[in-house]
Amino acid sequence: MAKEVDRVCEKYEIKLGLGQMPSRVDQDQERQVMKYRAAAAKSEELRKAVAATLGRLGVASIWWPYYYDFVRTLAGHRNQGLPEAIKRAEAKVRVDLWVSRGLVREVLEAISCECLNLDLREPPVAEPPKPV
């Protein structure tokens, strides 16, 4: 993981130095690169967790980029500091959207639960009491 993050950050720093990437208003490029490195490391950890889940569930590798996109959108909403109920409602909407695009609901729910600690599975419906 460290090599991949280092390579990505090195490319970012080169592009930043050449002016191909927007820089901070205060011109603190060192801080900007440090924040980018932290974000790249988080992204790589999340990607590996999703890959492990997809491999365990037997999802064909041709579908993996779509599941990666799903988890990136969900992770962005997770980091906004919203209440848990709102995060869960937004995540359910995202799951419905990606199911309409052809992904499997059970896999999406497993990814959200295992990789983002956001359980979207519906609680089991209690059976009505039987007459005595």
KEVEXFI-78738 format. One line per 10 residues: number of its first residue (from 1); their letters; for each residue z, x, y of N, C-alpha, C. Coordinates in steps of 0.1 Angstrom, whole numbers, always signed. Layout:
<atoms>
NUM	a	Z/X/Y/Z/X/Y/Z/X/Y ~ ...
</atoms>
This chain:
<atoms>
1	makevdrvce	+0/+8/-12/+0/+0/+0/+0/+9/+12 ~ +8/+19/+13/+9/+27/+24/-4/+34/+28 ~ -12/+38/+19/-25/+44/+22/-34/+34/+28 ~ -34/+21/+23/-43/+11/+29/-39/+8/+43 ~ -26/+6/+45/-21/+3/+59/-24/+15/+68 ~ -22/+27/+64/-25/+39/+72/-40/+39/+76 ~ -48/+36/+66/-63/+36/+69/-67/+26/+79 ~ -61/+14/+77/-64/+3/+87/-59/+6/+101 ~ -47/+11/+101/-41/+14/+115/-49/+26/+121 ~ -53/+35/+113/-61/+47/+119/-74/+42/+125
11	kyeiklglgq	-81/+33/+118/-93/+27/+124/-90/+19/+137 ~ -79/+12/+137/-75/+4/+148/-73/+13/+160 ~ -66/+24/+158/-62/+33/+168/-75/+40/+174 ~ -84/+43/+165/-97/+49/+170/-104/+40/+179 ~ -105/+27/+174/-112/+17/+182/-105/+14/+195 ~ -92/+15/+195/-84/+13/+207/-87/+24/+217 ~ -88/+36/+212/-90/+48/+221/-104/+48/+227 ~ -114/+42/+219/-128/+42/+224/-130/+30/+233 ~ -120/+21/+234/-122/+9/+243/-129/-2/+236 ~ -130/-2/+223/-136/-13/+216/-126/-24/+212
21	mpsrvdqdqe	-114/-21/+214/-103/-31/+212/-96/-34/+225 ~ -92/-46/+228/-85/-49/+241/-71/-42/+240 ~ -67/-36/+251/-54/-29/+251/-44/-37/+260 ~ -32/-33/+258/-21/-40/+266/-23/-39/+281 ~ -18/-48/+288/-18/-48/+303/-11/-36/+308 ~ +1/-32/+302/+9/-21/+307/+4/-8/+301 ~ -7/-8/+294/-13/+4/+288/-3/+12/+279 ~ +6/+5/+272/+15/+11/+263/+8/+11/+249 ~ -1/+19/+247/-9/+19/+234/+0/+23/+222 ~ +9/+31/+224/+18/+35/+213/+26/+23/+207
31	rqvmkyraaa	+31/+15/+216/+38/+3/+212/+28/-7/+206 ~ +17/-8/+211/+6/-17/+206/+3/-13/+192 ~ +1/+0/+189/-3/+5/+176/+9/+3/+166 ~ +21/+5/+171/+33/+3/+163/+34/-12/+158 ~ +32/-21/+168/+32/-36/+164/+21/-39/+154 ~ +9/-33/+156/-2/-36/+147/+1/-31/+133 ~ +8/-19/+132/+12/-13/+119/+21/-23/+112 ~ +31/-28/+119/+41/-37/+113/+34/-50/+108 ~ +25/-55/+116/+17/-67/+112/+8/-64/+100 ~ +2/-52/+99/-7/-49/+88/+2/-47/+76
41	akseelrkav	+14/-41/+77/+22/-40/+65/+26/-53/+59 ~ +30/-63/+68/+34/-76/+64/+22/-83/+57 ~ +10/-82/+63/-2/-88/+57/-5/-82/+44 ~ -3/-69/+42/-6/-63/+29/+4/-68/+18 ~ +17/-69/+22/+27/-74/+13/+24/-88/+9 ~ +20/-96/+18/+17/-110/+15/+4/-111/+6 ~ -5/-103/+9/-18/-103/+0/-14/-99/-14 ~ -5/-89/-16/-2/-85/-29/+6/-96/-36 ~ +15/-103/-29/+22/-114/-35/+13/-126/-40 ~ +3/-129/-31/-7/-139/-35/-15/-135/-47
51	aatlgrlgva	-19/-122/-47/-27/-117/-58/-19/-118/-71 ~ -6/-115/-71/+2/-116/-83/+3/-131/-87 ~ +5/-140/-78/+6/-154/-81/-8/-159/-87 ~ -19/-155/-81/-32/-160/-85/-35/-154/-99 ~ -31/-142/-101/-33/-136/-115/-25/-142/-125 ~ -13/-146/-122/-4/-152/-132/-9/-166/-135 ~ -15/-173/-125/-20/-187/-128/-34/-187/-133 ~ -41/-175/-134/-54/-174/-141/-65/-179/-132 ~ -64/-178/-119/-75/-182/-110/-86/-172/-110 ~ -98/-176/-111/-109/-167/-111/-110/-159/-98
61	siwwpyyydf	-113/-146/-98/-112/-137/-87/-122/-141/-76 ~ -132/-148/-79/-142/-152/-69/-136/-162/-59 ~ -125/-169/-62/-118/-178/-54/-107/-172/-45 ~ -103/-160/-48/-92/-153/-42/-93/-152/-27 ~ -104/-149/-21/-105/-148/-6/-102/-161/+1 ~ -105/-173/-5/-102/-186/+0/-87/-188/+0 ~ -80/-184/-11/-66/-186/-11/-59/-176/-2 ~ -65/-164/+1/-59/-155/+11/-60/-161/+25 ~ -71/-168/+28/-73/-174/+41/-62/-185/+42 ~ -60/-193/+32/-50/-204/+32/-36/-198/+35
71	vrtlaghrnq	-32/-187/+28/-19/-182/+31/-18/-176/+44 ~ -28/-170/+50/-28/-165/+63/-25/-176/+74 ~ -32/-187/+72/-30/-198/+82/-16/-203/+80 ~ -11/-204/+68/+3/-209/+66/+13/-200/+71 ~ +11/-187/+69/+20/-177/+74/+21/-177/+89 ~ +10/-179/+96/+10/-180/+110/+19/-192/+115 ~ +18/-203/+108/+27/-214/+112/+41/-212/+109 ~ +44/-204/+98/+57/-201/+94/+65/-193/+104 ~ +57/-184/+111/+64/-175/+120/+65/-180/+134 ~ +63/-193/+137/+64/-198/+150/+78/-203/+154
81	glpeaikrae	+87/-202/+145/+101/-206/+148/+103/-221/+149 ~ +96/-229/+142/+97/-243/+142/+108/-248/+132 ~ +113/-260/+134/+122/-265/+124/+116/-266/+110 ~ +124/-265/+100/+119/-266/+86/+111/-278/+83 ~ +115/-290/+88/+108/-302/+85/+94/-302/+91 ~ +92/-296/+103/+79/-296/+109/+70/-286/+102 ~ +76/-274/+98/+69/-264/+90/+63/-270/+77 ~ +72/-278/+70/+68/-284/+58/+57/-295/+60 ~ +58/-303/+70/+48/-313/+73/+35/-306/+77 ~ +35/-296/+85/+23/-289/+89/+16/-282/+76
91	akvrvdlwvs	+25/-277/+68/+20/-270/+55/+13/-280/+46 ~ +19/-292/+45/+13/-303/+37/-1/-307/+42 ~ -2/-307/+55/-15/-310/+61/-25/-299/+58 ~ -21/-287/+59/-29/-275/+55/-33/-276/+41 ~ -24/-279/+32/-27/-280/+18/-38/-291/+16 ~ -37/-302/+22/-47/-313/+21/-60/-308/+25 ~ -60/-301/+36/-73/-296/+42/-80/-286/+32 ~ -72/-277/+26/-78/-268/+17/-81/-274/+3 ~ -75/-285/+0/-79/-292/-12/-92/-299/-10 ~ -94/-304/+2/-107/-310/+5/-118/-300/+5
101	rglvrevlea	-115/-287/+7/-125/-276/+7/-127/-271/-7 ~ -120/-277/-17/-123/-273/-31/-113/-265/-38 ~ -101/-262/-32/-91/-254/-39/-82/-263/-46 ~ -74/-258/-55/-65/-265/-64/-52/-267/-58 ~ -47/-280/-57/-34/-283/-50/-23/-276/-57 ~ -22/-275/-70/-11/-269/-77/-10/-254/-74 ~ -21/-248/-73/-22/-233/-69/-17/-231/-55 ~ -22/-240/-46/-18/-239/-32/-3/-241/-30 ~ +3/-250/-37/+17/-253/-37/+25/-241/-43 ~ +20/-236/-54/+27/-224/-60/+27/-212/-50
111	isceclnldl	+16/-210/-44/+15/-199/-34/+25/-201/-23 ~ +25/-213/-17/+34/-216/-6/+49/-214/-10 ~ +52/-218/-23/+66/-217/-27/+69/-203/-31 ~ +61/-196/-38/+64/-182/-43/+63/-171/-33 ~ +53/-173/-24/+50/-162/-14/+56/-164/-1 ~ +57/-177/+3/+63/-180/+17/+76/-187/+16 ~ +82/-189/+5/+94/-196/+3/+94/-210/+10 ~ +83/-217/+9/+81/-230/+15/+77/-240/+4 ~ +87/-247/-1/+85/-256/-13/+78/-269/-8 ~ +66/-271/-12/+59/-283/-8/+58/-294/-19
121	reppvaeppk	+63/-291/-31/+62/-300/-42/+71/-312/-39 ~ +66/-324/-42/+73/-336/-40/+85/-337/-49 ~ +96/-341/-44/+108/-343/-54/+105/-354/-64 ~ +110/-353/-76/+107/-364/-86/+113/-377/-81 ~ +106/-387/-84/+110/-401/-80/+121/-405/-90 ~ +132/-410/-85/+143/-414/-94/+139/-427/-101 ~ +142/-428/-113/+138/-440/-121/+149/-451/-117 ~ +144/-464/-116/+153/-474/-113/+163/-476/-125 ~ +175/-481/-122/+185/-483/-133/+180/-494/-142 ~ +182/-492/-155/+178/-501/-165/+188/-512/-166
131	pv	+184/-525/-168/+193/-536/-169/+203/-534/-181 ~ +214/-539/-179/+224/-537/-190/+225/-550/-198
</atoms>
